[in-house]
């Protein structure tokens, strides 16, 4: 038995993993035996939401326990697009005035490690400036773009590897080595934020061949999975052609599937290493994603069906994610259909570690611990909010949303239009109930506007230069 009473914590954040991208969450094409096994040993959240449909805002929400609009990071850092509305300003770093989750855990006696993607600012806003004792591969960029992509040597400042080494393998190896040389007298917090499965789409060739064969065996290679859609209405530089939304209708992309299987194998390696150290039953695992799966652009590698759209959109495919929490022998396995979101991770982990809550910091989060230890069946919360006042690379337009129970309202800023959906009976958001339920629209939009005022959320203004010139 360890000499401390607090659990080790492993927070695994996957980049762009969709809500149906694991076998245990409904995928019949991708193979994820290790993650399925880990999830089945814990509590799986069927209505887990990222705090934004793109990465940086959700990462800020996890670290701060606050909604992205309250922190001031509402877009992926570096993103900027205008259309009928002008883009709104946002912070390009997580302020050091925020007491991060890592700082709270370090104050509680934890050794704190960040491994992988950060994308919450460069110096002086890196992980080591936010409570992490060690930072490996966490810099300002959001993906391994560069001449080699996922293959070494990497385009990550201060982080390199031999030619031909695969980034997901390397990040896992570094995490395992931290575990093996840890201070065994203190619990650890491993913040493992993989760059996978973000673009560029690259994977070990033998795995790609496996899924090419699988797609062929299933007859998926004979069906065009992409449905061309509408043009994105954006203000583009002269000569640049408008982008077209390209929706994937089913999961069949061999490279993406290979990236997921490689990721799954690496999570399995980490869990095995923790078990080999005798720490499996003293470690709580939190697994989640920073937004929905990429389904409408940039190769459209996955499909979130039956959820609508994907990354960059305010519909369910953009915000709903695979999430589970596992603590072997401490949490009874099962399912939870409560609405939960990224801001809840901060207070949940403080509860699990028996550390004092910081309500002045994680103001928008609710501890999930009562759901995990079965002392409660529901959370004392009426609403979950989103505020995304930007155009996305994937075709999404500026808007905001709120969920209350089974109802979800989306407010589109361009035309001040509201859509209302009953997620229990229409998870695909195919039937707009706004015309027949004006009282529900009024209640939800009123709560959304009140929260926006409280969070000082920026609302985009009309673009005086619209309509923009379009290419011939």
C-alpha positions as CSV (number, residue, x, y, z in Angstrom):
1,X,0.0,0.0,0.0
2,X,1.2,3.5,-0.7
3,X,2.3,5.8,2.1
4,X,-0.3,8.4,1.2
5,X,-4.1,8.4,1.2
6,X,-4.6,10.4,-2.0
7,X,-5.0,8.7,-5.4
8,X,-2.7,9.2,-8.3
9,X,-4.5,11.0,-11.1
10,X,-4.2,10.4,-14.8
11,X,-6.1,12.9,-17.0
12,X,-6.1,11.8,-20.6
13,X,-7.3,14.4,-23.1
14,X,-7.5,13.3,-26.7
15,X,-7.5,15.9,-29.5
16,X,-10.5,15.8,-31.8
17,X,-11.8,12.4,-30.7
18,X,-15.4,12.1,-31.6
19,X,-18.3,10.9,-29.4
20,X,-18.6,7.7,-31.4
21,X,-14.9,7.0,-31.9
22,X,-14.4,4.2,-29.4
23,X,-15.9,0.8,-29.6
24,X,-17.5,1.2,-26.2
25,X,-19.2,4.4,-27.4
26,X,-20.6,2.9,-30.6
27,X,-17.9,2.6,-33.2
28,X,-18.0,-0.6,-35.3
29,X,-15.0,0.3,-37.5
30,X,-12.4,1.5,-35.1
31,X,-10.8,-1.0,-32.7
32,X,-10.1,0.2,-29.2
33,X,-9.8,-2.9,-26.9
34,X,-7.7,-1.2,-24.3
35,X,-9.8,1.9,-23.9
36,X,-13.0,-0.2,-24.0
37,X,-11.6,-2.3,-21.1
38,X,-10.6,0.7,-19.1
39,X,-14.0,2.4,-19.7
40,X,-15.9,-0.7,-18.8
41,X,-14.2,-0.7,-15.4
42,X,-15.5,2.8,-14.7
43,X,-18.4,5.1,-15.2
44,X,-19.2,6.1,-18.8
45,X,-20.9,9.4,-19.4
46,X,-23.4,9.3,-22.2
47,X,-24.0,13.0,-22.1
48,X,-20.5,14.4,-21.6
49,X,-19.8,17.7,-23.3
50,X,-16.6,19.6,-24.2
51,X,-16.9,23.2,-23.1
52,X,-16.4,24.4,-26.7
53,X,-16.5,22.9,-30.2
54,X,-12.7,23.6,-30.7
55,X,-9.7,22.8,-28.7
56,X,-8.1,25.8,-26.8
57,X,-11.3,26.9,-25.0
58,X,-12.0,23.5,-23.7
59,X,-8.4,23.1,-22.5
60,X,-8.8,26.4,-20.6
61,X,-12.0,25.2,-19.1
62,X,-10.4,22.0,-17.8
63,X,-7.5,23.9,-16.3
64,X,-9.6,26.7,-14.8
65,X,-12.9,25.2,-13.9
66,X,-14.5,28.1,-15.7
67,X,-16.4,28.4,-19.0
68,X,-14.2,29.6,-21.8
69,X,-16.1,32.9,-22.2
70,X,-15.4,33.7,-18.5
71,X,-11.7,33.0,-19.0
72,X,-11.6,35.0,-22.3
73,X,-10.5,32.1,-24.6
74,X,-13.3,31.4,-27.0
75,X,-11.5,30.3,-30.1
76,X,-8.6,27.9,-30.9
77,X,-5.6,30.1,-30.3
78,X,-4.5,31.5,-33.6
79,X,-7.8,31.2,-35.3
80,X,-9.4,34.1,-37.0
81,X,-12.2,34.3,-39.7
82,X,-14.7,37.0,-40.7
83,X,-18.0,36.5,-42.5
84,X,-21.3,38.3,-42.2
85,X,-20.1,39.1,-38.7
86,X,-16.7,40.4,-37.5
87,X,-14.7,38.1,-35.4
88,X,-14.5,39.0,-31.7
89,X,-11.2,39.4,-29.8
90,X,-10.1,36.7,-27.4
91,X,-7.1,35.9,-25.2
92,X,-4.2,34.0,-26.8
93,X,-3.0,32.5,-23.5
94,X,-4.4,31.1,-20.2
95,X,-3.8,34.0,-17.7
96,X,-1.5,33.1,-14.8
97,X,-4.1,34.8,-12.6
98,X,-6.1,31.6,-12.9
99,X,-5.3,29.0,-10.2
100,X,-5.0,26.0,-12.4
101,X,-6.0,22.5,-11.6
102,X,-2.3,21.6,-11.5
103,X,-1.5,24.4,-9.0
104,X,-4.4,23.2,-6.8
105,X,-3.1,19.6,-6.8
106,X,0.5,20.6,-6.4
107,X,-0.5,22.7,-3.3
108,X,-2.2,19.5,-2.1
109,X,1.1,17.5,-2.2
110,X,1.0,16.2,-5.8
111,X,4.0,15.9,-8.1
112,X,2.6,17.4,-11.4
113,X,3.5,16.4,-14.9
114,X,2.2,17.7,-18.3
115,X,3.0,15.6,-21.3
116,X,1.8,16.4,-24.8
117,X,-0.2,19.2,-26.4
118,X,-0.8,22.5,-24.5
119,X,-2.1,25.2,-27.0
120,X,-2.8,27.6,-24.2
121,X,-0.1,30.1,-24.9
122,X,3.7,30.3,-25.2
123,X,6.2,31.7,-22.7
124,X,5.3,32.9,-20.1
125,X,2.1,30.9,-20.2
126,X,3.4,27.3,-20.6
127,X,2.6,24.4,-18.3
128,X,5.5,25.2,-16.0
129,X,3.9,28.6,-15.5
130,X,0.6,27.0,-14.5
131,X,1.6,24.6,-11.7
132,X,3.4,21.8,-13.5
133,X,6.7,20.6,-12.1
134,X,7.6,19.0,-15.5
135,X,6.5,19.9,-19.0
136,X,7.2,17.6,-21.9
137,X,6.2,18.6,-25.4
138,X,3.7,21.2,-24.3
139,X,4.2,24.4,-26.3
140,X,2.0,27.0,-28.1
141,X,1.1,25.0,-31.3
142,X,-2.0,23.0,-31.6
143,X,-0.8,20.2,-33.9
144,X,2.4,18.5,-35.1
145,X,2.3,20.4,-38.4
146,X,5.7,20.6,-40.0
147,X,7.8,18.9,-42.6
148,X,7.4,15.5,-40.8
149,X,4.1,15.8,-38.9
150,X,3.8,12.9,-36.5
151,X,7.1,11.4,-37.6
152,X,10.4,12.5,-35.9
153,X,12.1,14.8,-35.7
154,X,9.2,16.8,-34.6
155,X,8.3,20.5,-35.2
156,X,7.9,21.1,-31.4
157,X,10.3,23.5,-29.9
158,X,12.6,21.8,-27.3
159,X,11.2,18.4,-28.2
160,X,12.8,16.1,-30.8
161,X,13.2,12.5,-31.7
162,X,14.9,10.3,-34.3
163,X,13.7,10.1,-37.8
164,X,10.8,7.7,-38.2
165,X,9.7,7.7,-34.6
166,X,6.0,8.2,-34.2
167,X,4.8,11.0,-31.9
168,X,2.1,9.2,-30.0
169,X,4.5,6.4,-29.2
170,X,7.1,8.8,-28.0
171,X,4.8,10.8,-25.8
172,X,3.6,7.6,-24.1
173,X,7.1,6.5,-23.6
174,X,8.0,9.8,-21.9
175,X,4.9,9.5,-19.7
176,X,5.9,6.0,-18.6
177,X,9.4,7.1,-17.9
178,X,8.1,9.8,-15.6
179,X,6.1,7.2,-13.8
180,X,9.0,4.9,-13.3
181,X,11.3,7.6,-11.9
182,X,8.8,9.4,-9.8
183,X,9.0,10.3,-6.1
184,X,7.4,7.2,-4.6
185,X,6.6,9.1,-1.4
186,X,4.0,11.4,-3.1
187,X,1.0,10.9,-5.4
188,X,1.3,12.0,-9.0
189,X,-0.9,14.0,-11.4
190,X,-0.2,13.1,-15.0
191,X,-1.8,15.5,-17.4
192,X,-1.5,13.4,-20.6
193,X,-2.8,15.5,-23.6
194,X,-2.0,13.6,-26.8
195,X,-1.7,15.4,-30.1
196,X,-3.5,12.5,-31.6
197,X,-6.0,12.3,-33.4
198,X,-5.6,15.8,-34.8
199,X,-4.6,16.3,-38.3
200,X,-2.3,15.7,-40.2
201,X,-3.7,12.3,-40.8
202,X,-0.6,10.0,-40.4
203,X,-0.2,6.6,-38.9
204,X,2.0,3.5,-38.9
205,X,1.8,2.0,-42.4
206,X,1.0,-1.6,-41.2
207,X,-2.0,-0.3,-39.3
208,X,-3.2,1.7,-42.3
209,X,-3.0,-1.4,-44.4
210,X,-5.0,-3.3,-41.8
211,X,-7.9,-0.8,-42.1
212,X,-7.7,-0.6,-45.9
213,X,-8.3,-4.3,-45.9
214,X,-11.1,-4.0,-43.3
215,X,-12.9,-1.3,-45.3
216,X,-12.6,-3.5,-48.4
217,X,-13.8,-6.6,-46.6
218,X,-16.9,-4.6,-45.4
219,X,-17.5,-3.2,-48.8
220,X,-17.0,0.4,-47.5
221,X,-14.3,1.1,-50.1
222,X,-17.0,0.9,-52.8
223,X,-19.2,3.6,-51.3
224,X,-18.3,7.3,-51.4
225,X,-18.4,8.3,-47.7
226,X,-18.3,12.1,-48.4
227,X,-21.4,14.2,-49.1
228,X,-20.5,17.6,-50.5
229,X,-22.5,20.4,-48.9
230,X,-22.9,24.1,-49.0
231,X,-20.1,26.7,-49.4
232,X,-18.8,28.4,-46.3
233,X,-19.7,32.0,-46.4
234,X,-16.5,33.7,-45.2
235,X,-14.6,36.9,-46.0
236,X,-11.6,35.5,-47.9
237,X,-8.6,37.2,-49.5
238,X,-8.9,38.1,-53.1
239,X,-8.4,35.1,-55.3
240,X,-9.1,32.5,-52.6
241,X,-12.0,30.2,-53.5
242,X,-14.8,29.6,-51.0
243,X,-14.5,26.3,-49.0
244,X,-17.1,23.7,-49.4
245,X,-18.4,21.6,-46.4
246,X,-17.6,17.9,-47.0
247,X,-19.6,15.7,-44.6
248,X,-18.5,12.2,-43.9
249,X,-21.5,9.9,-43.7
250,X,-19.9,6.8,-42.0
251,X,-16.6,5.8,-40.4
252,X,-14.2,4.2,-42.9
253,X,-11.0,6.3,-43.1
254,X,-8.1,3.9,-42.8
255,X,-5.5,6.4,-41.6
256,X,-7.8,7.8,-39.0
257,X,-8.7,4.4,-37.8
258,X,-5.0,3.5,-37.6
259,X,-4.3,6.6,-35.5
260,X,-7.0,5.6,-33.1
261,X,-5.8,2.0,-32.8
262,X,-2.2,3.2,-32.2
263,X,-3.5,5.6,-29.6
264,X,-5.5,2.8,-27.9
265,X,-2.4,0.6,-27.8
266,X,-0.4,3.4,-26.2
267,X,-3.0,4.0,-23.5
268,X,-2.8,0.3,-22.9
269,X,0.9,0.6,-22.4
270,X,0.5,3.3,-19.9
271,X,-2.1,1.4,-17.9
272,X,0.1,-1.7,-17.9
273,X,3.0,0.4,-16.6
274,X,0.9,1.8,-13.8
275,X,-0.1,-1.8,-12.9
276,X,3.5,-3.0,-13.0
277,X,4.3,-0.3,-10.5
278,X,1.6,-1.6,-8.2
279,X,-0.4,1.6,-8.5
280,X,-3.4,0.6,-10.6
281,X,-5.9,0.5,-7.7
282,X,-4.6,3.7,-6.4
283,X,-5.0,5.6,-9.6
284,X,-8.0,7.4,-10.9
285,X,-8.3,7.8,-14.7
286,X,-10.2,10.6,-16.4
287,X,-10.6,10.2,-20.2
288,X,-12.2,12.8,-22.4
289,X,-11.8,14.9,-25.6
290,X,-11.5,18.6,-26.3
291,X,-14.3,18.7,-28.9
292,X,-16.3,16.5,-31.2
293,X,-14.9,14.6,-34.1
294,X,-13.7,16.3,-37.3
295,X,-16.5,15.4,-39.7
296,X,-17.0,18.2,-42.2
297,X,-13.6,19.5,-43.5
298,X,-9.9,18.9,-43.6
299,X,-10.3,15.4,-44.9
300,X,-13.4,14.8,-42.8
301,X,-11.8,11.7,-41.3
302,X,-14.7,10.6,-38.9
303,X,-18.4,10.5,-38.6
304,X,-20.3,11.3,-35.4
305,X,-23.7,9.8,-36.5
306,X,-26.3,9.9,-35.2
307,X,-25.0,13.2,-33.8
308,X,-25.2,16.2,-36.2
309,X,-22.1,17.8,-37.7
310,X,-18.8,17.8,-35.8
311,X,-15.8,19.8,-34.6
312,X,-16.4,23.6,-35.0
313,X,-20.2,23.4,-34.8
314,X,-22.7,24.1,-31.9
315,X,-24.6,20.9,-32.7
316,X,-24.1,17.7,-30.7
317,X,-21.4,16.4,-33.0
318,X,-19.3,19.4,-32.2
319,X,-19.5,19.3,-28.4
320,X,-20.5,15.8,-27.2
321,X,-17.5,13.6,-26.4
322,X,-16.4,10.1,-25.2
323,X,-15.8,10.5,-21.4
324,X,-15.3,8.0,-18.6
325,X,-13.8,8.0,-15.2
326,X,-12.3,4.8,-13.8
327,X,-10.9,4.0,-10.4
328,X,-10.4,0.2,-10.0
329,X,-12.1,-1.1,-6.9
330,X,-13.3,2.4,-5.8
331,X,-15.9,3.3,-8.4
332,X,-18.6,0.8,-9.3
333,X,-18.8,0.4,-13.1
334,X,-21.8,1.7,-14.9
335,X,-23.4,4.4,-17.0
336,X,-24.4,8.0,-16.2
337,X,-26.8,10.0,-18.4
338,X,-26.4,13.2,-16.5
339,X,-25.3,16.3,-18.5
340,X,-21.7,17.0,-17.6
341,X,-19.0,19.2,-19.1
342,X,-15.3,20.0,-19.0
343,X,-15.4,22.5,-16.2
344,X,-16.6,19.6,-13.9
345,X,-13.2,17.9,-14.0
346,X,-11.5,20.4,-11.7
347,X,-13.8,20.1,-8.7
348,X,-14.2,16.4,-9.3
349,X,-10.5,15.7,-8.9
350,X,-10.2,17.9,-5.8
351,X,-13.0,15.8,-4.3
352,X,-11.4,12.5,-5.3
353,X,-8.1,13.7,-3.7
354,X,-9.9,14.9,-0.6
355,X,-8.6,18.4,-1.1
356,X,-10.5,21.5,-0.3
357,X,-12.8,22.9,-3.0
358,X,-11.9,26.2,-4.6
359,X,-15.3,27.6,-5.5
360,X,-13.9,31.0,-6.3
361,X,-11.9,29.4,-9.0
362,X,-13.9,26.5,-10.5
363,X,-17.0,28.7,-10.5
364,X,-18.6,26.9,-13.4
365,X,-17.8,23.3,-12.5
366,X,-19.8,20.8,-10.5
367,X,-18.1,17.9,-8.8
368,X,-19.1,14.6,-10.3
369,X,-17.9,12.7,-7.2
370,X,-21.4,12.2,-5.8
371,X,-22.4,10.5,-9.1
372,X,-19.2,8.4,-9.0
373,X,-19.6,7.2,-5.4
374,X,-23.4,6.8,-5.8
375,X,-24.4,9.2,-3.1
376,X,-26.5,11.1,-5.6
377,X,-28.2,10.4,-8.9
378,X,-28.3,13.9,-10.3
379,X,-26.3,17.1,-10.1
380,X,-27.7,20.3,-8.7
381,X,-27.5,22.2,-11.9
382,X,-30.1,23.6,-14.3
383,X,-28.0,24.6,-17.3
384,X,-24.8,24.0,-19.3
385,X,-23.7,26.9,-21.5
386,X,-21.6,27.3,-24.7
387,X,-20.5,30.6,-26.3
388,X,-18.7,30.3,-29.6
389,X,-18.8,33.7,-31.3
390,X,-16.6,32.7,-34.2
391,X,-16.5,31.2,-37.7
392,X,-14.9,27.8,-37.6
393,X,-12.6,26.2,-40.2
394,X,-15.1,23.4,-40.4
395,X,-18.2,25.4,-41.4
396,X,-19.7,26.3,-38.1
397,X,-21.0,29.8,-37.6
398,X,-21.0,32.2,-34.6
399,X,-23.5,31.2,-32.0
400,X,-24.2,30.1,-28.5
401,X,-26.1,27.2,-26.9
402,X,-27.6,26.0,-23.7
403,X,-28.7,22.6,-22.5
404,X,-31.3,22.1,-19.7
405,X,-32.4,18.5,-19.1
406,X,-33.4,17.1,-22.4
407,X,-33.8,20.4,-24.2
408,X,-31.1,22.2,-26.1
409,X,-31.3,25.7,-27.6
410,X,-28.9,27.0,-30.2
411,X,-28.8,30.7,-30.8
412,X,-27.4,31.7,-34.2
413,X,-25.9,35.2,-34.1
414,X,-26.0,35.9,-37.9
415,X,-29.7,36.1,-38.1
416,X,-30.8,36.0,-34.4
417,X,-32.4,32.7,-35.0
418,X,-33.0,30.1,-32.3
419,X,-33.4,26.3,-32.7
420,X,-34.8,24.1,-30.0
421,X,-34.3,20.3,-29.8
422,X,-35.4,17.5,-27.5
423,X,-32.3,15.5,-27.2
424,X,-33.9,12.5,-25.6
425,X,-36.2,11.9,-28.5
426,X,-34.1,13.6,-31.3
427,X,-30.4,13.2,-30.6
428,X,-29.7,14.0,-34.3
429,X,-31.2,17.5,-33.8
430,X,-33.4,17.0,-36.9
431,X,-36.6,18.5,-35.6
432,X,-36.6,22.2,-34.6
433,X,-39.2,22.6,-31.9
434,X,-38.8,26.4,-31.5
435,X,-42.0,27.3,-33.4
436,X,-44.1,25.1,-31.2
437,X,-42.4,25.6,-27.8
438,X,-42.0,29.4,-27.6
439,X,-42.2,29.3,-23.8
440,X,-39.2,26.9,-23.6
441,X,-37.3,29.1,-26.1
442,X,-37.9,32.1,-24.0
443,X,-36.8,30.4,-20.8
444,X,-33.6,29.0,-22.2
445,X,-32.6,32.1,-24.2
446,X,-33.2,34.2,-21.2
447,X,-31.0,32.1,-19.1
448,X,-28.3,32.1,-21.8
449,X,-28.4,35.9,-22.2
450,X,-28.2,36.3,-18.4
451,X,-25.2,34.0,-18.2
452,X,-23.5,35.8,-21.1
453,X,-23.8,39.1,-19.3
454,X,-22.4,37.6,-16.1
455,X,-19.5,36.1,-18.0
456,X,-18.9,39.3,-20.1
457,X,-19.1,37.2,-23.2
458,X,-18.3,39.1,-26.4
459,X,-21.0,39.2,-29.1
460,X,-19.9,39.6,-32.7
461,X,-20.9,42.8,-34.6
462,X,-22.1,43.0,-38.3
463,X,-19.3,43.2,-40.8
464,X,-19.6,46.5,-42.7
465,X,-17.6,45.0,-45.6
466,X,-20.0,42.2,-46.2
467,X,-20.9,40.9,-48.8
468,X,-17.2,40.1,-49.4
469,X,-15.8,39.6,-52.8
470,X,-16.0,36.0,-53.9
471,X,-13.7,34.2,-56.3
472,X,-14.9,33.5,-59.8
